[in-house]
Amino acid sequence: MKNRRRALILAGTAAALAATLIAAAPAPAAPAAAPKPASVHGGGTIFYPYSAKDDIRFTIDAESTPWTRPFPAPGGEKGLPTDARGRVTISHHYTETGFTATGEAEVDCLVTGGKTATLTAVVTSSNVGWDGKRIGISVQDGRRGEPDRVGFSWDIANVDVKPDGTVAEGTVGTCMAPAPFTEVTKGGFKVNPAPLSPQPKS
C-alpha cells in the first residue's frame, strides 16, 4: 500500500513538473514581418522665391517595386532595385496672368536615404507640352519641427551648357533630382525609408 501511495505521489509530482516546464517554455517566435517598401505620400504647397506670388503645389503617391521594370540593355534584364510605381501631380498658378499650368506623371524610380527621397516620373498629361518628359523630384520629410522640403529638376536646375556656349535643358535619368531646395508652407509629405532590395536570384 505504501509503495502504491509512493508511486502515485511520484507520478503526480512528475506530471506537475512536466506541466510547469511546458508552461514555462517560450512560445514559438512569430514570423518576421516583411519590411515595408520605400514610399513617399502626401501633398503640399511650396514657397519658390523666383515665383513668390504664385501658388505651386505637388502631390506624390510613390512606392518602391524593386526589380519590376526590366530593360533590354546588358545588366537590365531584371530591372533595378529602385524601380517604383505611383503618381505625381503638379499645379502652378501664375498670379499675374491667371494661368494654371498642370501636369500628371507616372512614377518610374524611387530611392530613399533617411527621411529624404528622390524619385522620377514620366509626364502622361499636361497643358504645357510636357507629355512624355521625365521629371525629377526630391522630398525631405522634416524632423524635430523642421519644415518639409521639395526640389525639382526644371527652371533653375538641370541646365546643359554646350561647348559652343548655347544652353539647353538636360535629360533626366531615373531617380535623378536636385536637393530639396524649396520649403513646404502648407500640407506635408511622409517618407518611409527602406534599404535597397537584394538582387533576385537567377
For each residue, the residues with C-beta under 8 A, 3 or more apart:
1: 4 5
2: 5 6
3: 6 7
4: 1 7 8
5: 1 2 8 9
6: 2 3 9 10
7: 3 4 10 11
8: 4 5 11 12
9: 5 6 12 13
10: 6 7 13 14
11: 7 8 14 15
12: 8 9 15 16
13: 9 10 16 17
14: 10 11 17 18
15: 11 12 18 19
16: 12 13 19 20
17: 13 14 20 21
18: 14 15 21 22
19: 15 16 22 23
20: 16 17 23 24
21: 17 18 24 25
22: 18 19 25
23: 19 20
24: 20 21
25: 21 22
26: 29
27:
28:
29: 26
30:
31:
32:
33:
34:
35: 194 195
36: 39 192 194
37: 63 64 65 66 192 194
38: 63 64 84 110 111 112 117 192 193 194
39: 36 62 63 64 110 190 191 192
40: 60 61 62 86 110 112 117 119 139 189 190 191 192
41: 60 61 62 189 190
42: 59 60 148 187 188 189 190
43: 57 58 59 60 187 189
44: 57 58 148 150 184 185 186 187 188 189
45: 55 56 57 184 185 186 187
46: 56 57 58 150 182 183 184 185
47: 52 182 183 185
48: 51 52 54 56 182
49: 52
50: 155 156
51: 48 54 56 92 94
52: 47 48 49
53: 95 96
54: 48 51 92 93 94 95
55: 45 91 92 93 95
56: 45 46 48 51 90 91 92 93
57: 43 44 45 46 90 91 92 187
58: 43 44 46 88 89 90 137 150
59: 42 43 87 88 89
60: 40 41 42 43 86 87 88 119 137 139 189
61: 40 41 86 87 88
62: 39 40 41 84 85 86 87 88 107 110 117 119 121
63: 37 38 39 84 85 86 110
64: 37 38 39 82 83 84 110 112 194 197
65: 37 68 69 83 84 85
66: 37 79 80 81 82 83 196 197
67: 70 78 79 80 81 83 197 199 200
68: 65 79 83 85
69: 65 79 80 83 108
70: 67 76 77 78 79
71: 76 77 79
72: 76 77
73: 76
74:
75:
76: 70 71 72 73 79 80
77: 70 71 72
78: 67 70 199 200
79: 66 67 68 69 70 71 76 83
80: 66 67 69 76 83 109 174
81: 66 67 196 197 198 199
82: 64 66 109 110 111 174 175 196
83: 64 65 66 67 68 69 79 80 108 109
84: 38 62 63 64 65 107 108 109 110 119
85: 62 63 65 68 106 107 108
86: 40 60 61 62 63 106 107 110 119 121
87: 59 60 61 62 104 105 106 107 121
88: 58 59 60 61 62 104 105 107 119 121 135 137
89: 58 59 102 103 104 105
90: 56 57 58 101 102 103 104 105
91: 55 56 57 100 101 102
92: 51 54 55 56 57 100 101 102
93: 54 55 56 98 99 100
94: 51 54 97 98 99 100 101
95: 53 54 55 98
96: 53
97: 94
98: 93 94 95
99: 93 94
100: 91 92 93 94
101: 90 91 92 94 126 127 128
102: 89 90 91 92 126 127
103: 89 90 123 125 126 127 128 130
104: 87 88 89 90 123 124 125 126
105: 87 88 89 90 121 122 123 124 135
106: 85 86 87 121 122 124
107: 62 84 85 86 87 88 110 119 120 121
108: 69 83 84 85 120 121 122 134 174
109: 80 82 83 84 119 120 174 175
110: 38 39 40 62 63 64 82 84 86 107 117 118 119 175
111: 38 82 117 118 119 175 196
112: 38 40 64 116 117 118 191 192 193 194
113: 116 117 193
114: 193
115: 140 141 142 143 191 193
116: 112 113 138 139 140 141 180 191
117: 38 40 62 110 111 112 113 138 139 141 191 193
118: 110 111 112 136 137 138 139 175 176 177
119: 40 60 62 84 86 88 107 109 110 111 136 137 138 139 175 177
120: 107 108 109 134 135 136 137 172 173 174 175 176 177
121: 62 86 87 88 105 106 107 108 134 135 137
122: 105 106 108 132 133 134 135
123: 103 104 105 126 130 131 132 133 134 135
124: 104 105 106 131
125: 103 104 131
126: 101 102 103 104 123 129 130 131
127: 101 102 103
128: 101 103
129: 126
130: 103 123 126 133 135
131: 123 124 125 126
132: 122 123
133: 122 123 130 172
134: 108 120 121 122 123 171 172 173 174
135: 88 105 120 121 122 123 130 152 153 154 172
136: 118 119 120 152 153 158 172 175 176 177 178
137: 58 60 88 118 119 120 121 150 151 152 153 177
138: 116 117 118 119 149 150 151 152 177 178 179 180
139: 40 60 116 117 118 119 148 149 150 180 189 191
140: 115 116 148 149 150 180 191
141: 115 116 117 148 188 189 190 191
142: 115 145 146 147 148 149 184 188
143: 115 146
144:
145: 142
146: 142 143
147: 142 183 184 185
148: 42 44 139 140 141 142 183 184 188 189
149: 138 139 140 142 180 181 182 183 184
150: 44 46 58 137 138 139 140 180 182 184 189
151: 137 138 157 177 178 179 180 181 182
152: 135 136 137 138 155 157 177 178 182
153: 135 136 137 157 158 172 176 177 178
154: 135 157 158 169
155: 50 152
156: 50
157: 151 152 153 154 178
158: 136 153 154 169 170 172 178
159: 167 168 169 170
160: 167 168 169 170
161: 165 166 167
162: 165 166 167 168
163:
164:
165: 161 162
166: 161 162
167: 159 160 161 162
168: 159 160 162
169: 154 158 159 160
170: 158 159 160
171: 134
172: 120 133 134 135 136 153 158 176 177
173: 120 134 176
174: 80 82 108 109 120 134
175: 82 109 110 111 118 119 120 136
176: 118 120 136 153 172 173
177: 118 119 120 136 137 138 151 152 153 172
178: 136 138 151 152 153 157 158 181
179: 138 151
180: 116 138 139 140 149 150 151
181: 149 151 178
182: 46 47 48 149 150 151 152
183: 46 47 147 148 149
184: 44 45 46 142 147 148 149 150 187 188 189
185: 44 45 46 47 147
186: 44 45
187: 42 43 44 45 57 184
188: 42 44 141 142 148 184
189: 40 41 42 43 44 60 139 141 148 150 184
190: 39 40 41 42 141
191: 39 40 112 115 116 117 139 140 141
192: 36 37 38 39 40 112
193: 38 112 113 114 115 117
194: 35 36 37 38 64 112
195: 35
196: 66 81 82 111
197: 64 66 67 81
198: 81
199: 67 78 81
200: 67 78
201:
202:
